[in-house]
């Protein structure tokens, strides 16, 4: 085998890998957007009908579909520009190898303890709060215009930031690793029509950031003191303190640790069966 043939094989592998990664990240972001999923289904349906029209010699149907296929991409870009922009923004924010600090067990326990202590105080005193924890996808576009803090995460500091009449009270706090990066951050609100009209801006902003990124958004209601978590395009509303703590701990665990725990549970189940 010559050097040129080896190089040719390597370039083909790289070529296939790049194409696979492109499709993977595009499909990964599309599946989380209902409208984009509908667009993809519609395109597939049109292509299937086009194939059948050619097989069955349906001239008129085929001619109409040719016009649809020719002008369809332009119509999709015009009509669904916001959805396409959101998908491209999500791809652009995604880091292939992850960017967030991997917390040790002790650091993770410290983060959970400080957040839970602050949430307990805020909940009991009916103080509204929005706390966003960054994971793999960068939140830099929300950090830039916000007020920089760059301080260790502590319960008293969170309480001070969200204290009524504080200049940063109405905004959100962004946490990177075990540090508070900024306060007063403003997030896009969710346009999800299924959300209850009783939910305010904080809950809609929490779901909005959970729809656009993989961040964890924690909410304390100012009116009711109820606590909620928005993650993975879902708002878990009105959780108990224990449910809130368990959900937070699970979401902060690295994926590798989650897989490891799942494998341990499966082995335990197999042992019981034996």
C-alpha positions, 0 to 999 in steps of 0.5 A: 500500500502506497503513501498516496493510497493511505492518505486517500483513505484517511481523507475519505474517513475525515470527509465521512466523519465531517458529514456525519457530524454535520448531520448529527448536530443539525438533527440533534437541534432540529428534534428539539424544535417542533416547527422544524420537525414539521418542516422536515416531515413535510419535505419528506412527504413531498419527496415521497409523493414525487417519487410515486408520481414518477413511478405511476406517471402522474404528469400533473402531480409531478409538474406541480411538485416540481414547482414546489421543490424548485421554490419550496426552499425559498418559501421555507427560508422566508416563512420559518426564518426565526426557527432556522435562525434558532437552530443555527444559533444553537449549533453555533453555541454548542461546544463539541468537547464541552466547555463547562467546568467539571465539578468534583463531588465535593464542589457539586455538593457545595453548589447544591447546598448553597443554592438550596439554602438560598432557595429556601430563604427566597421561597419562605420570604416570597422573593422572586429569583431566576438562577441559570446554571451553564452546562455545555452550551455557552451563555456568553451572549447573555453574560456580555450585556449583564452585570459581571460579578465573578464571585464564589457561589454563596447563599447570602450573595444570591439572597442579596442579589435578589433582595427586593428593590435591588437593581439586579432583582428583576434579572437572572443570575448565571452560574458557571461551575461553582462561581456566579459569573453575572447578575441582571441577565435578560433571557428571551421568553418562551413562546410555548402556547401550552404554558399557563397564563398565570405564569409570569416573566421569570417562568417564561424566561426560564423555559425560554433559555431551557429551549435554546440551550442545555442550561438548568434554570431555577425559578422562585415565584415572587407571588406564591413562593413556589419553586420550579426547574426548567431543563431540556425544553420542559418546565417542572412547575411547583416542585416540593423542596425534596423534588427540587433538590433531587432534580438539581443533583441529577442535572448537575451530574456529568453524563459519564457518571449518569451512565455509570450509575445506570450500568450499576443499577442494571447489574443490580437488577440482573443479580436479583434475577439470577 
